[in-house]
Every structure is written in C-alpha cells, then in structure tokens.
C-alpha cells in the first residue's frame, strides 16, 4: 500500500525539481549519504528540511575549524606571513564564537569541543601545518587560494521528469605536493587517531565524490584526499595526516552505484513513499528522528513541528571563489 507522508513543498530550494516536488536534482554527498542511510531520514532532513532545535556541537565545531583555516589560507595568499595570518584567523574565530545577542562567548556544553579547545586546536594545527606545510595550496586563475570551492557537474543520469541529475558540493582545499594534486580535508574527533581512523574513509561516499569532483569539475588529476585528523581532548589537541585514495575503477563503480541510488530516490519522489531503514535507527548514538519514527504515523507531523525547526539544505548555494 502506498503511504503518503506529508505535503511536500520544495519550491524555495533550487536543488529540487520544479516538475516533481520532492525530487532532488542537484545532489551533494550529505544528501546522498542521508538517503543511503535511511530514505525516511533523508525525507525529513533534506526534502522537508527539519532539524533538531539544538545544533550538533560536532557540526558547529567542525564548521568553525574549517572557517578558521580558510581565513588563514586567504591571508597567506595576500602575502601575510604565518604569524600575521594566524592572528587574523584567530580574530575571526573569536568574533564568530561571540554571541552578541547574549553578550557572551559561544557555550557548547561539551567538555571536549568548546570555544577554548577550538582556539587551541586551530592555533596548534596552523602552527604544525602552516609555516612549512609540504602541501602547497593551489592558487586559482583569479589569484585566490583554492579553499572552500563549490563544484557541480553533470552526473550523466536523467530523472523520470527528463531533467538531468547534477552532483555538487564543496571542497575544503586543493593542494599540490611533488607535482601531484590532492583534496585536503580536516576531520576532528575525540578518539585516539590510529590507522583505523583513516580506514573508515575507504570506501566512503563523501571522499569518493571529492575525488571525482577534483577530476571532473576542476579538471585536476586528483591523486586522493589528504586528511588532517585532529584529536580534540579536554587538555590537549593532537594531529595526524593520512592519505585516502581511489583508483579510476573504484570511481567508475561508485558512479554506477550512485545512478542506482538516484533512480531509487526518483521512485520515492514519484510515489511519495520514503521507506524507513530501521536497522540504522541506533547508529552513531541514535538518529535525530528516532523520537518521531517511534510515534504512530498520524502523530509524526505534530512531533516534528513541536521539537524541530525548518531550514533549507541547498547544496547549490555557492561558497568560495568557484
């Protein structure tokens, strides 16, 4: 029996079809990852745009750390030395983590990831990889550093509406080492960094798309993703660097598999049925929509409106200079 969950209005999101509401045509790794994990979770978070009222501290910390490194790279590209660029990045980070409305610093409520550990991690990370980093940030034709780059390219797949599927997203940084080019990404964790930390990204949806994007969207023969891993603890921050690579055969396989996922996404939009993957409900401490899915179907919209807020996840919104 077909189950129609709720009325879908995606008119304010440019990544969705104007012919078939609920069909996302411009798909990034976050959207695709949500759908792979659970179509129902994808429906709530991406199609309907619901998110918990309290934003994840891990997400906020990661965004702030990326922004700080972006500030540093842009300052270095203008000719500033390491210390001057570091101070500029630090000033911007302190500004971003000041709550002007409440006249106090950002309070995360987390002993590991907070304003103090953010500043410490940023300073130590840039001290370690800033002055003499063998990874040289690529400078774009417009003279700007290749940081926070938006990309989009034709997937080669067409939806039931006749519209093309586009793969899109954002790369943190493009770098060069010994004549080879890489995507560079920062990941923070509370756990001890070992070989298994880097192994979790092989295979991985996000990094496969990053490798492909470097080749297709920017015409750069990317040799892999260099991961700057940051272990953030109460009293210290520790760093390790690892390389995650894909062969061309692996990328080809990922793209074929992605076509299957997009066709399934298309079918869900046509039927209005987004099946629940109840084997994923308890992953990573529990899905944020588990309290909703545990309720009878007729009561779920009421729970969403009471405990969640709306936001638009539109991966076509540009960042950086591309």
N, C-alpha and C positions, 0 to 999 in steps of 0.2 A: 504494500500500500504506500502511495506517495505521501510524504509528510511535508507540508508547507509550514515552515517555522515562523517567519515574521515578514512583514513588508520590507522590501529592500529598496533603499534609495541611495545610489552611489553617484548621483549627479554632481556632487561637489568634489569628486575625486577624479582627477584627469587620467589616472591609470586604468579606469574601468571603461567598458564598452558603453556607448550611447544607444546601441541597438538592443542589447540584452543586459539589463541591470543585474549586478551580481557577478558578471564575468570580468575578471581582471585580465587585461590585455598586456599591460606593462608589469612584468613580474620580477621582483628582486629576490635575493637569497632569503631574506626574512619571510616574505610572503610564501615562497615555495617551501621553505622549511616548516612553517606553520601548517601548511596543507599536508605535507608529508607526515608530520607528527600526528595530526588529527584534523580531518576536514571540518568537524564541528568547531574546534578551537579556532581554525582559520576563519570560519564564518563569523564567529563572534568578534574576533580581534581585528580582522582585516576588512571583511565585507561590511559588517555593521559598525566597526570602529570602536568597540567597547574596550576599556582597560580599567584595571583596579584604580581606585581613588589614590592610593598610595603607590607612587612610582618606585620600582625596584632600586634599592641603593646600589646594586651591582651595575645596573644600566647607567645610572647617573654618574657613578664614579668613573666608569669606562669612557663615557662621553667627555667628561671634564678632562681626563687624562689625554685623550686624543686631541682635544682642542688646545691644550697646553703645548703639546708637541707641534701642532700646526702653527701656533703663534711663533714658536722658536724657529722653525724652518723658514717661515716667511721673513722673519727678522734677519736671519743669516743671509738670505738671498739678497737683502738690500745692502749688504756689506758690513753689517754689525758683527763684531767678534762674539765669541762664545759667552763671555760673562755678560755683555750688554744684552744679547739676545735672550739669555736665561732670565735676566732681571725683567725684561719686557714680558716674557711668557708668565713669569711669576706674578707680576702685577695684574695681568689679565685674569689669571686664575683666581687670585684673591678677590677681584672685582666680581667675577661670575659666582663666587661662593658666598657673596654677601647678600643677605636678604634685606633689601632696602625697606620693604613694607613693614617688616618686624624689627628692623634696626638691630640685626644680629647676624652672626655667621650662619651658613648652612649647617643644619644639625641632622645628621643621618640616622642617629640612634644605633649605629653599628660600631663596635669597638675596633674592628679592623679597617673598615673603609669609611673614612670621615675626612673633614677638611684638613686636619693635621697630617694624616697619613697620605692624603692626596698630594699636598705640597711637598712632603718629604720624598715621596715616590717620584714625582715629576723632577725635582732637583737632582736626585741621585741618578735617575735614568738619563737625564741630559748630560750630567757630568760624566757618566760612563760611556755614552754613545754619541755625545755631541761634539767635543773638540776634535777628536781624531777618529771619527767613525769611518771604517773602511767602506761602508755603504754610502755612496755619494748620491744625494737627492738629485734627480734629473730636473733640469731647468727646461721649461716649455718654450715654444717658439715666441710666446708673448713676453718672455722674460720672467715669468712667475715660477715658483717651485712647484713640482708635481706632487702636491699634497691635497687631500680631500677632493678627489676628482670624481665628478659624476660621469657615468657612462650609460649608453644604451645602444643596442644593436639588434637587428632582425634575427629572430631565432630560426627562421626558415619554416616555421609552422603556422598554419592558418586555422582560425577558430571556425565554429559552425556558422557564425554570422558572416564569414568571408573576410573578417578583419585579421590582420597579422598579429601574432604574439611577439612582443618585444622583451628581451632580457635587459635588465637595467640595475643600477645600484651605484655604489660609491666606493672608491679605493682610497685607503688612507695615505699611501705614499708609493711612488715609483722610484726605484733606486738602481744604481749601477755598481757592479763590482767586477773587476778584472775583465771588462768588456762584455759581461753578461748583465741582463736586466732582470729585476725581481720586483714583486709587490712586497711592501713591508707593512706589517700589521702589529698592533700592540694588543696583548691579552693579559688581563690581570686575574689573579687567583689568590685564595687564602692558603691553598695547599702547597706542599713542597714540590718544586719543579724537578721532574725527572724525565727520562726518555719517554715514559708513557704519556706525559702531558702533550708532547708533540705528536705522538702516535694517534691521538684522538682525532686529528685532522686528516687522517688518511684511512678511508675516504671521509670527505666532509663536503656538504652541499655548498657552503659559503666559499671555501677555498677553491673548489672546482670552478665555480663561477668567476672567481677572481683571476685564476689562471687563464681562463677563456677570454675574459674581458680585456686583459692586457694584450692578447694577441689580436682579437677581432676589433675592439672598439678603438684602441690606440695604435694598432699596427706595430706593437712592440713584441719581439720574440721573448716572452717572459719565461724564465727558467725555473720559476717556482715562487713560493711565498716565504719570505723570511719573517719568522715570528719572534717578536721581542716579548718574552714572557716576564711578567712582574709578579713576584710573590709578595703580597702585602699583608704584613702581620702588625700586631699592636706596637711592637718595639723595633721593628726593622723592615726593610724592603730589600729584596734580593732579585737579581736579574739573570736570565739565561736566554740565549739566542739559538733558534733552531730553524732548519730548512724543511719545508713541506713541498714536494714536487709532484707533478702529474706528467705522465707520458701522453703523447698525442692520442694513442689508442684509448687511454683512460678518459681523456676529454671527449673523444668521439662517443664512447659508451655512455658517459654522463649526459651528453646532449640527446642521445636517443632515448634514454630513460626519462629525461625531462619532458620530451614530447609525449610520452605516455601519461605522465603526471598532469600535464596541461590539458590533455584530452579528457582525463577524469574530472579535472576542475571545470571544464566546459560542460560536461554532462551534469554535474552538480548544479551549476547555474541554470541550466535548462529545466531541470526537474524541480529545483527548489529544495532538494534533499541533500543535506550535508551530514553524512554518516559519522557517528561517534566512534572513535577508536578508544575503547575503554581499557586497553592494555597500556595506554600512555598517561592515564589519569594521575598516576603516582610518581611519574618521572621527575627528577630534579626537585624533590620536596613537595611535589603536587602541582597540578595545573591550576592556574589562577581562576579557571572557570569551573573547577570541580564543585564548588558550592552551588553553582547554577545547574549543572548537569545532574546533580543528585536530587533535584526537585522534579515534580511532575511537569511534563511539557507545558501545560496550560499556565503554570506559575512562573516560568522562567523569565519572561519579559519583565514581569514585576520585580523580580530579584535583580535583573540587570539594571533597571532604572534606579533601584534603591542603593545599590552598592558599587556601581561602576560609573565611569564618565566617558563621554564621547571624545574621540579625536580622529583625525583623518590620517591614515598611513598612505602617503602618496610618494612612491619612490621616484617619480619623475621630477620632483622639486629639485632644482639644481643646487650643487654645492661647489665650492672652489672655483676654478678658472676654466673648466672644460664642460 
